[in-house]
Amino acid sequence: MGTGAIDRARIAETYVAIRPHVRVTPVVELDGTDLGLAPFPLALKLEQLQRSGSFKARGAFANLLLRKIPEAGVVAASGGNHGVAVAYAAMRLGVRARIFVPTISSPAKIQRIRRYGAELVVVGDRYADALAASEAWATESGALPVHAFDQVETLLGQGTLGLELAAQLPALDTVLVSVGGGGLIGGIAAWYGGTTKIVGVEPRAAPTLTEALAAGRPVDAPTGGIAADSLAPRRVGELVFPIARAYVARVVLVSDAAIRQAQEALWATLRLVAEPGGAAALATLLSGDYTPDPGERVAVVISGGNTSAVDFGRAAPAS
């Protein structure tokens, strides 16, 4: 399918449908010097504050509101965040949901899926294993598959983040976006349609879009790294690829060490918690893999915060 099915008009229509169910997440405006970088206008779109803890809530509600739900309910495969989002949307809308996740899914994400009342199945080592199991269940049960990234409604939902960001910061030059299967960058790129530079950021251990662009089509890529539970599907989406090829200016690869550095910088500077995949886009600035031009107005999407990495246990008693 071409890019025409996922455009600004349909994203705007989708936003009207999902708006009662999602948060308008805030933007924090900084300067590069706040993070020890050269001076340039920098903004963070805090999507880890979205319902269910990530941008994935947008696509989940778009699927459940815009598609006909069978009596068997919905089924989804996920590294974690999409499953959390579908479970949350299903709970809010009174829909049955079965979620398949691989063993690499973080305990924080598994806990949230269970808390929202979905039936959880842990299967296989990687997202591709969970996807295969979910497809088998959809065939057996008649449940509606809700794809994490390669579904029109998913892309339309994620594109509403671009709509929101454009309203909050209308004079942007560049948006940095983490890439896994490509649903988020595909939706955002479709919204901007080439009017703003969109830069994808991938872990070096999971270069799905990088390898697809090099090959001229989606191909299997490595699926490792610290962010494997959110940014390491086997390949980028078929629907995503033509949008990325048309509207994504470049893709930058970052190391696991840089992603950890970004998580630490968010906490040290702003007391914000982000999971590895959620912090990857910021990592490219801190590592120097992407260096803005003087005065370049840059926004970074902090895309998820479903992690148990921060310990909020009781402090030791005073001596």
SEBA-862829 format. One line per field, with one value per residue (C-alpha): residue number from 1; z, x, y; residue in three letters. Coordinates in nm, 2 decimals, m for minus. Layout:
BEGIN
pos	(NUM	...)
zz	(Z	...)
xx	(X	...)
yy	(Y	...)
code	(ALA	...)
END
This chain:
BEGIN
pos	(1	2	3	4	5	6	7	8	9	10	11	12	13	14	15	16	17	18	19	20	21	22	23	24	25	26	27	28	29	30	31	32	33	34	35	36	37	38	39	40	41	42	43	44	45	46	47	48	49	50	51	52	53	54	55	56	57	58	59	60	61	62	63	64	65	66	67	68	69	70	71	72	73	74	75	76	77	78	79	80	81	82	83	84	85	86	87	88	89	90	91	92	93	94	95	96	97	98	99	100	101	102	103	104	105	106	107	108	109	110	111	112	113	114	115	116	117	118	119	120	121	122	123	124	125	126	127	128	129	130	131	132	133	134	135	136	137	138	139	140	141	142	143	144	145	146	147	148	149	150	151	152	153	154	155	156	157	158	159	160	161	162	163	164	165	166	167	168	169	170	171	172	173	174	175	176	177	178	179	180	181	182	183	184	185	186	187	188	189	190	191	192	193	194	195	196	197	198	199	200	201	202	203	204	205	206	207	208	209	210	211	212	213	214	215	216	217	218	219	220	221	222	223	224	225	226	227	228	229	230	231	232	233	234	235	236	237	238	239	240	241	242	243	244	245	246	247	248	249	250	251	252	253	254	255	256	257	258	259	260	261	262	263	264	265	266	267	268	269	270	271	272	273	274	275	276	277	278	279	280	281	282	283	284	285	286	287	288	289	290	291	292	293	294	295	296	297	298	299	300	301	302	303	304	305	306	307	308	309	310	311	312	313	314	315	316	317	318	319)
zz	(0.00	m0.08	0.14	0.03	0.29	0.57	0.53	0.72	0.67	0.80	1.09	1.19	1.17	1.38	1.64	1.68	1.75	2.00	2.17	2.46	2.55	2.52	2.69	2.52	2.65	2.74	2.57	2.78	2.61	2.69	2.53	2.42	2.70	2.96	2.85	2.81	2.43	2.21	2.23	2.01	2.08	2.21	2.31	2.45	2.37	2.68	2.55	2.84	3.02	2.78	2.90	2.94	2.95	2.58	2.25	2.17	2.34	2.03	1.79	2.02	2.06	1.69	1.62	1.88	1.79	1.41	1.34	1.40	1.71	1.69	1.99	2.04	2.11	2.00	2.00	1.98	1.98	2.14	2.28	2.57	2.51	2.24	2.45	2.75	2.53	2.37	2.72	2.85	2.56	2.58	2.95	2.90	2.62	2.76	2.50	2.55	2.48	2.46	2.44	2.33	2.44	2.42	2.71	2.66	2.75	3.07	3.40	3.42	3.09	3.18	3.51	3.35	3.09	3.37	3.58	3.29	3.28	2.95	2.91	2.88	2.70	2.72	2.42	2.24	2.27	2.03	1.90	1.58	1.80	1.98	1.65	1.50	1.80	1.79	1.43	1.50	1.78	1.56	1.30	1.57	1.77	1.53	1.74	1.56	1.52	1.63	1.48	1.66	1.36	1.02	1.03	0.88	1.20	1.41	1.19	1.19	1.57	1.60	1.35	1.60	1.80	1.50	1.48	1.85	1.83	1.53	1.72	2.03	1.84	1.50	1.41	1.43	1.19	1.30	1.49	1.62	1.66	1.78	1.53	1.59	1.35	1.23	1.34	1.53	1.27	0.99	1.15	1.23	0.89	0.72	0.92	0.84	0.48	0.42	0.56	0.86	0.87	1.03	1.16	1.27	1.55	1.58	1.81	1.63	1.74	1.57	1.25	1.09	0.89	0.81	0.64	0.47	0.31	0.20	0.04	m0.11	0.08	0.43	0.51	0.82	1.05	1.38	1.69	1.98	2.22	2.54	2.38	2.22	2.40	2.21	1.91	1.77	1.55	1.28	1.00	0.95	0.84	0.48	0.52	0.70	0.44	0.16	0.40	0.54	0.20	0.10	0.41	0.65	0.59	0.74	1.00	1.27	1.47	1.84	2.08	2.39	2.60	2.44	2.52	2.89	2.89	2.76	3.03	3.30	3.15	3.16	3.52	3.62	3.43	3.45	3.69	3.41	3.37	3.03	2.92	2.68	2.37	2.49	2.53	2.21	2.01	2.27	2.27	1.92	2.04	2.35	2.15	1.88	1.62	1.52	1.56	1.50	1.30	1.49	1.57	1.44	1.63	1.74	1.91	2.05	2.11	2.45	2.35	2.66	3.03	3.11	3.32	3.67	3.66	3.92	4.28	4.48	4.80	5.14	5.24	5.52	5.86	5.99	6.23)
xx	(0.00	0.13	0.16	m0.18	m0.37	m0.19	m0.20	m0.26	m0.64	m0.69	m0.45	m0.66	m0.98	m0.82	m0.72	m1.09	m1.18	m0.90	m0.87	m1.12	m0.90	m0.54	m0.34	m0.20	0.16	0.37	0.67	0.97	1.18	1.55	1.88	2.15	2.37	2.14	2.27	2.63	2.60	2.65	2.37	2.07	1.69	1.59	1.25	1.14	0.80	0.73	0.53	0.63	0.36	0.10	m0.17	m0.01	0.33	0.41	0.30	0.15	m0.18	m0.25	m0.24	m0.41	m0.72	m0.72	m0.75	m1.02	m1.23	m1.20	m1.23	m1.51	m1.43	m1.55	m1.70	m1.36	m1.20	m0.85	m0.51	m0.17	0.19	0.44	0.78	0.59	0.47	0.22	0.08	0.05	m0.13	m0.37	m0.45	m0.52	m0.74	m0.93	m0.98	m1.12	m1.35	m1.47	m1.30	m1.15	m0.77	m0.50	m0.14	0.16	0.50	0.85	1.07	1.28	0.98	1.07	0.90	0.76	0.57	0.45	0.32	0.12	m0.04	m0.16	m0.28	m0.50	m0.67	m0.56	m0.48	m0.10	0.10	0.48	0.63	0.96	1.27	1.19	0.90	0.88	0.81	0.52	0.39	0.37	0.19	m0.06	m0.13	m0.21	m0.44	m0.62	m0.69	m0.80	m1.02	m1.14	m1.00	m0.90	m0.52	m0.39	m0.04	0.22	0.33	0.22	m0.14	m0.31	m0.49	m0.18	0.01	m0.28	m0.29	0.09	0.07	m0.15	0.17	0.30	m0.02	0.01	0.38	0.33	0.06	0.29	0.60	0.50	0.85	1.05	1.34	1.40	1.23	1.44	1.24	1.33	1.27	1.17	0.91	0.86	0.50	0.59	0.83	0.59	0.30	0.50	0.66	0.32	0.19	0.48	0.49	0.84	0.78	1.01	1.33	1.25	1.56	1.52	1.74	1.81	2.02	2.33	2.22	1.88	1.91	1.58	1.51	1.88	1.90	1.57	1.67	2.00	1.82	1.54	1.28	1.21	1.46	1.54	1.79	1.96	1.74	1.97	2.07	1.96	1.63	1.54	1.20	1.09	1.32	1.41	1.14	1.29	1.21	1.05	0.68	0.58	0.34	0.61	0.88	0.74	0.66	1.01	1.17	0.97	0.99	1.27	1.58	1.83	1.86	2.13	2.26	2.35	2.53	2.38	2.62	2.48	2.13	2.22	2.38	2.06	1.86	2.10	2.09	1.71	1.71	2.00	1.88	1.50	1.42	1.25	1.25	1.26	1.31	1.60	1.39	1.22	1.56	1.73	1.64	1.80	2.11	2.21	2.26	2.46	2.68	2.75	2.61	2.37	2.50	2.25	2.35	2.38	2.02	1.86	1.53	1.52	1.25	1.32	1.04	1.08	0.86	0.82	0.88	0.78	1.08	1.15	1.50	1.44	1.41	1.16	1.21	1.20	1.50	1.72	1.62	1.83	2.10)
yy	(0.00	0.35	0.65	0.79	0.58	0.75	1.12	1.44	1.45	1.09	1.16	1.46	1.25	0.98	1.24	1.35	0.98	0.91	1.24	1.16	0.86	0.99	1.27	1.57	1.51	1.81	1.96	2.08	2.35	2.35	2.46	2.23	2.37	2.21	1.87	1.98	2.04	2.34	2.60	2.53	2.53	2.19	2.05	1.72	1.57	1.37	1.08	0.86	1.05	0.91	0.67	0.32	0.48	0.52	0.66	0.32	0.42	0.63	0.35	0.11	0.33	0.40	0.03	m0.04	0.27	0.27	m0.11	m0.35	m0.57	m0.93	m1.11	m1.29	m0.95	m0.85	m1.01	m0.84	m0.93	m0.70	m0.65	m0.49	m0.13	m0.21	m0.50	m0.26	m0.01	m0.26	m0.41	m0.06	0.04	m0.29	m0.24	0.11	0.01	m0.32	m0.55	m0.89	m0.90	m1.16	m1.03	m1.23	m1.12	m1.27	m1.36	m1.04	m0.82	m0.63	m0.72	m0.37	m0.42	m0.77	m0.64	m0.36	m0.59	m0.82	m0.52	m0.41	m0.74	m0.88	m1.25	m1.27	m1.53	m1.53	m1.72	m1.73	m1.52	m1.23	m1.03	m1.24	m1.54	m1.36	m1.23	m1.59	m1.71	m1.42	m1.49	m1.85	m1.75	m1.50	m1.77	m2.01	m1.77	m1.51	m1.23	m0.91	m0.87	m0.53	m0.50	m0.30	m0.10	m0.25	m0.15	0.16	0.25	0.20	0.45	0.69	0.68	0.73	1.02	1.21	1.27	1.47	1.67	1.75	1.84	2.07	2.26	2.29	2.39	2.52	2.65	2.33	2.24	1.88	1.60	1.30	0.98	0.63	0.35	m0.01	m0.14	0.22	0.29	0.61	0.76	0.65	0.83	1.14	1.16	1.12	1.41	1.65	1.53	1.66	2.01	1.93	1.72	1.38	1.19	0.83	0.68	0.31	0.10	m0.03	m0.38	m0.35	m0.15	m0.24	0.08	0.13	m0.21	m0.17	0.16	0.01	m0.29	m0.09	m0.29	m0.43	m0.71	m0.91	m0.73	m0.81	m0.79	m0.73	m0.45	m0.29	m0.17	m0.51	m0.52	m0.21	m0.13	m0.47	m0.64	m0.85	m0.60	m0.26	m0.25	m0.28	0.01	0.22	0.17	0.39	0.67	0.65	0.64	0.95	1.16	1.05	1.26	1.02	0.74	0.75	0.45	0.47	0.25	0.09	0.30	0.62	0.50	0.45	0.79	0.94	0.77	0.90	1.25	1.27	1.17	1.40	1.70	1.68	1.40	1.22	0.84	0.68	0.32	0.25	0.26	0.58	0.75	0.64	0.95	1.17	0.95	1.06	1.42	1.32	1.09	1.34	1.10	1.38	1.74	2.02	2.32	2.65	2.77	2.45	2.40	2.04	1.83	1.49	1.24	1.06	0.78	0.55	0.51	0.15	0.05	m0.07	0.06	0.32	0.19	0.39	0.18	0.34	0.54	0.41	0.55	0.84	0.75)
code	(MET	GLY	THR	GLY	ALA	ILE	ASP	ARG	ALA	ARG	ILE	ALA	GLU	THR	TYR	VAL	ALA	ILE	ARG	PRO	HIS	VAL	ARG	VAL	THR	PRO	VAL	VAL	GLU	LEU	ASP	GLY	THR	ASP	LEU	GLY	LEU	ALA	PRO	PHE	PRO	LEU	ALA	LEU	LYS	LEU	GLU	GLN	LEU	GLN	ARG	SER	GLY	SER	PHE	LYS	ALA	ARG	GLY	ALA	PHE	ALA	ASN	LEU	LEU	LEU	ARG	LYS	ILE	PRO	GLU	ALA	GLY	VAL	VAL	ALA	ALA	SER	GLY	GLY	ASN	HIS	GLY	VAL	ALA	VAL	ALA	TYR	ALA	ALA	MET	ARG	LEU	GLY	VAL	ARG	ALA	ARG	ILE	PHE	VAL	PRO	THR	ILE	SER	SER	PRO	ALA	LYS	ILE	GLN	ARG	ILE	ARG	ARG	TYR	GLY	ALA	GLU	LEU	VAL	VAL	VAL	GLY	ASP	ARG	TYR	ALA	ASP	ALA	LEU	ALA	ALA	SER	GLU	ALA	TRP	ALA	THR	GLU	SER	GLY	ALA	LEU	PRO	VAL	HIS	ALA	PHE	ASP	GLN	VAL	GLU	THR	LEU	LEU	GLY	GLN	GLY	THR	LEU	GLY	LEU	GLU	LEU	ALA	ALA	GLN	LEU	PRO	ALA	LEU	ASP	THR	VAL	LEU	VAL	SER	VAL	GLY	GLY	GLY	GLY	LEU	ILE	GLY	GLY	ILE	ALA	ALA	TRP	TYR	GLY	GLY	THR	THR	LYS	ILE	VAL	GLY	VAL	GLU	PRO	ARG	ALA	ALA	PRO	THR	LEU	THR	GLU	ALA	LEU	ALA	ALA	GLY	ARG	PRO	VAL	ASP	ALA	PRO	THR	GLY	GLY	ILE	ALA	ALA	ASP	SER	LEU	ALA	PRO	ARG	ARG	VAL	GLY	GLU	LEU	VAL	PHE	PRO	ILE	ALA	ARG	ALA	TYR	VAL	ALA	ARG	VAL	VAL	LEU	VAL	SER	ASP	ALA	ALA	ILE	ARG	GLN	ALA	GLN	GLU	ALA	LEU	TRP	ALA	THR	LEU	ARG	LEU	VAL	ALA	GLU	PRO	GLY	GLY	ALA	ALA	ALA	LEU	ALA	THR	LEU	LEU	SER	GLY	ASP	TYR	THR	PRO	ASP	PRO	GLY	GLU	ARG	VAL	ALA	VAL	VAL	ILE	SER	GLY	GLY	ASN	THR	SER	ALA	VAL	ASP	PHE	GLY	ARG	ALA	ALA	PRO	ALA	SER)
END
